[in-house]
Amino acid sequence: MNIGIPREIKPREGRVALLPRHVNSLAEAGHSVMVETSAGRLSGMKDQDYRESGACIAGSGREVFDHATLIVKVKEILPDEYAYLRSDHIIFTNIHAALNREQLDQFLKVGLTAISAENTHPYGSPNCALAGEIGALEGVRLSLAPYGGVGRHFMRHFDQDSSFAVVIGLGNVGRGALRTLLSLGVRVAGLDIDEGARKAAAMDWFRHDLRVAHVDDLPDFLPDADIIINCVFWPKERNDHLISRDMLGKLKSNAIIIDISCDTAGAIETCRPTTWDNPIYEVDGIRHFCVDNIPGAAPVASSAGYGNAILSRVQMIADIGVADAALKDSWILRGLTCADCELILEEAGKYQNRPFIPVSDWLKKNAGLSGTNQPQQKDGPECKN
């Protein structure tokens, strides 16, 4: 199959979907891989590294989309890329379809096949921990006085307490946040609904200033918090919140909310996605940091983690086609978003109140077709670089 890896064009997004070692695996399996020039630069990879791994280098994103059937990315398809889309494309990237109706409308109009990479990870996103670590570091920075924070040091000095952070959710993201905060000396309250997660965190960090509690106790911790870090994924159909707008009045005026999960009006009612170019906004005088691609700030590590996580599924799709791959791998099936102008992803259908075909019905129609379910391929270009 012809596989394309465009350069990410989202502002301040430094990741690349696959590193040269991943490309080499695909090339050795007989697939043609084209990588846009400079796609891996911020991840520490040169065009020559990709050439030596068996890829062709394209001069533009359009050339990649024109060449490839399977497009592999990190972030969503942006409006500047809509004109490149074809009905025979298979898009494998983080789509977040439920919250991006415009992108989904474009996919359905074109009739392409899309797979939401964020739904294909059995153990959660490979960059969850990095998001927690970096988000917590931003929280510490933004709690300093020059940035509008409370001005406490992150370590205890001269009988003055260190800054105090509340971490909501002790899964992969929350544990990443704990690593940053507790290693620096920040006092932390870690909250979770799961007793096992609370006990595990307390055991891991028993030498540090960590208190664990149930999420129901969150209101008790808010008045003293210098930093609030949300690490809880919030189901899109819920209309309640862990921190509602009226609860902002309980916070210190110079506290900072870091919403790593970044679900619009989710666990934090006042959350909306921001970018690294304009990361902070205020609601009722309280600063919010809600950057929706935090791991992109550390692309060397996060590209490696993402590529490691998706490679086997990308190769399976390239080897046997989407339908048979979905039949063989339930996680690919979970990621199926749309195909042939039909919406498949139930979450997006329910959230946007639009019709969708159950994934089981789609699978019955399409699986078991062997090679016939694979789109017609263009011949791969002869590498001239």
N, C-alpha and C positions, 0 to 999 in steps of 0.2 A: 504494500500500500504506500502511496505517497503521503508523507507526514510533513507538516509544516510547523515551525516554531517562530512566530513573529516576535518582534521586540515589544515589550509592554509599553503602552503609551499613557497609562494613568499617571497623573502627576506624582512625582517622587516615588514611583514604583521601580525598584531596582532589581527585582527578581527576574529570573528566566525559568521557563517551565522545566527544561531538561538540561543537564550539564553534558559536557562531551562524553563522559563515561556512559551516560544513559543513551546518548545518541549512538555510540559504538555498539551497544547491545542490539539496538533496532537495525542498524546497518548490517551487522553480522547475521541477523535473522532474515535478511533479504529485502528489507524495506528501504525506500528512497527517502532521505531526510533533507529538508531544506531549512536553513536557519537564517533569519534576517541579520544583516550586518550589525554588529555592536549589541546584539540581543543579550549577550552574556557579559558585557564589559563591567557593569557594576557588581556582578557576581564573581569578578576576578577571572573571567574567561575571555580569551581573545578569539577572533575569527579563525586564526590558524589552528587553535586547539580543536575547533569543530571540524575544520577540514581534515585534520589528521585522524579524526574519529569517524570519518566517512561521510560527512555532510557536505552539501553544496551551500554556498553563501549567496543569499539574495540581496539585492541592493535596496529593496523596499518591502514594506509590509504587503502591498498589493501583489508583488511578485510571489511572495510566499502563499498567499491565499489563492492566487491563480494556479500555482503548481500543485498544491496539496488537496487531498480529500479529507484527511484527518488533521484538524487544526488543534494544537495543544498549547494552552496558555495558562497563565496564573490568574489573571483578573478577568472581569466581564468584558464582553464585546462592547466597545464604545461607539458612539454615533459616527465618528470618523471612519470606522471600519465597516459600517453597515453596507456600503456600496460594494464591498468585496465579497459578500456572501452569496453562495449558490445553493441550489436545492440538494446537490449531492454532497455537500459538506457535512462532516461529523465534527461538532465542536465539543472539545473536552476542556473545560475550565471551570473556575468558580463563578457560577452564574447568579446565584441568589435570586431566582426567578420570581418568587412571590413578591419581593419588594421592588422589582424592576419591570414594571409592566411594559414600558416602551421597548426594552430589549426583547422581551418575550413576544410582543406583537410583531417585531421584525422577524424573529425566528419563524413564527407561524406563517407569516406572509410569504417568506422565502420557501418554506417547506423543508428546511434542513433538519438534521438530527442533532440534538443537543444532550449532553450528559453533564450534570452538575457535579463537578469534582468534589465539592464540599460534602456530598452525601455518600461518597464511595470509600470513606476511611473507617475501617472497623474499630479503630481505637481512638477516634477523634482526629482532628486536623493535626498533621505532623508539626505545625508551627504554633500550636496552642501554647506550649511552654514558653517559646520565644516571645509571643505576644504578651504573656503575663509578665515576663522579666522586663521587657522594654517598657511596657505600660507603667509598671511600678516605678521604674527609673524616671520616667517622665513625671510621675506623681511626686517623687522626691524633689526633682528639680523645680517643679511648679509650686512647691510648698515653701520655697525660699523667698525671702522678702523682695528681692529685685523683680521677681515675676508675679508679685501680688499675693504671695502666700503668707502663712502665719509667721514665718521667720524662725521657726525652731530648727536646730541642727538635727541631722539624722542620727547622731550619736549623743549620748549623755555627756555633758561637760559642766564643770563648776556647779554641781548640784542642780543643774537644770535638766529636766526630762527631755529625752529625744522626742521627735515628732511621733504622732500617733495615727496609724492607718487602720481602716476597717476594710477587710477583704471579704467580699460576698461571693461565696462559691469556692470550694476547695477541690475542684477537679484539676485537670491538667493545666488550665489557665491559672487558676488560683494558686496551685503549687508553685508555678513559675513566679508569680508575684511574691509569694512568701520567700522564695530563694533570694530575690533581690532585697526585699525590705529587711528581713531578719539578718541577713549577712551584713548589711550596712549598720544595723543597730537600732532600726526603727521599732517602736513598740507596736504590736499588731493584735487586733481582734479578728480571728478567722471564723466566718459563719458558714454553716451549711445545714441542709435539712437532714443529711445522712449522718448517723452516729458513727459509722465506720470511717467516713472521711474525716470527721472531727478527731476521732481517736488516733488515726494515722498521722495527721498533722501534728497533734500534740506530742506523739512519740518521736517523730522525726526531728522536732525542734524543741525538745524538752530543756535544753540548755539556754534557750533564748526567751525573750519577753513576748510570749504568745499566749493569748487566752482564746479558747475556742467556745463557741456557743451556737445555739440553734438560730436559724434565720429569723424566727419570730422575735428574737431579742434585739433585732437591728435598731429599733427606735431608741433603745437605751444607750446605744453607743454613739449615735449621730451627734449629739451636742458637743462631745469632746473630740470629734474626729478632725484632724488636719487634712487627711487624704481619705477619700472613699473610692475604692476600686471595685467595680462590678465585673465579675467573671462568670455570670450566670446566663446561659442561653435561655431566651424567653420565647415560648411558643407563640407564633404570630396570631393565633386565634384568640389568645387571652387579652382581656381588656383591663385587667388589674395590674398593679405595679408593686414592687418592693419599696421604691421611693417615689411617692407621688409628688406632684408639684407643690401641694400645700405643705409637704414635709420639708421643703427647702428652708422654710423659716426656722427650723430647728438647728440648722447648721451655723457654724461660725461664718461670718461674712467673707472671710478670706480662705475658706476651705476650698478644696479642688475635688471635683468628681472626675474620675477616669473610668469611662465605660468601655472596657475592652471588648465585650460581647457586641456592643454597638447595634442593638436591635432598636429600630425606630419606635419610640414610645413603648418600649418594652419594660424590662425590670426597672429601668429609670424612665419615668414618664416623659421627662424633658430631654431625652436623648434624641439626637439626629446626627447622621454621619457627617464627618468633616474630613478634611484632607491635611496632609503635612504642610501645605502652603498656607492654610488658614485653619489651624487645628482647634482653636479655642473660641467659645462664645459664652455669653452670660444669659442666664434666665433668673429673674428676680434677684440679681446681684451675685449669683453663685456661678463661678466659672465651671465650664464643662469641657473636657477633652475627649472627643469621640472619633478619633481617626480610625477609618475602617480598613486600613491596610498597614497596621503597625509592624508586622514582620518585615515589610518591605524596606524598613530602615536598616536592616541587617541582612542584606541579600546574599552575602557569601554563605552564611550558615543556612538561611531559610530556603534558598534555592536548592541546596543539597538535600535538605529534609523533604521538600515538596517532590523533587524528582525521584528520590528513593521511594516515596509513598505511592506515586502514580505509575511508575514504569511498568510494572507487571500487567496492569490493566490496560494501559495504552498499547502494549505489545499484543495482548490478547485480542483487543479490538482490531488491530491491524492484521493479525494473523487470520481471524475467522469471521470478522464482521460484527456489527453491534448486536444483532439479534441473538446469534449463537453465543456470543460472549456473555450477554445478559442471562441466557439460559444456564450457562455454566457457572457464572459468578453472581451471587445474589447482591453483591455490593454495586456492581455495574448496573444491575436491575434497579436498585434503589436510586441511582443517579439519573436514570432516564427522565428527561424533561419534556421533550417533544419530538415528533417525527412525522413526516408526510402531512404537515399542516394541522396535526392534531396535538393537543396538549395531553401529556401523560402524567405529569407530576401532580399528585393529589393536593399537596400543600398549596401550590400556586393556584390551582383551580378553586379551592375553597376560599383562600384569602382574597382572591380577585373576583370571586363570584362569577366564574365562567365555566363552561362545560369542559370536561376532561374525560378521556377514555381510561378506564382502569388498566393498570399496568399488566394485569393478568390477561386481559382481553387482547391487548397489543401483542403480548408474547405469543398467545395462541395463533394469531394471524401471521406472525413473522418468524418465529423460531423454527429451527429444523430445516431451513432452506439451503443449508450448506453454503456453497459459493454464490448461489443465486441472490442472496440477500446483500451482497457487497456491491457498492456502486461501481459504475464503470470508471476505469482509471485512465487518466491521461498518461502518456509516456513521460517518464521522468526526464528532465533535461540532462544533457551531457555536462558534467562539471567542467567549468573553464576557469576555476580559481583555485 
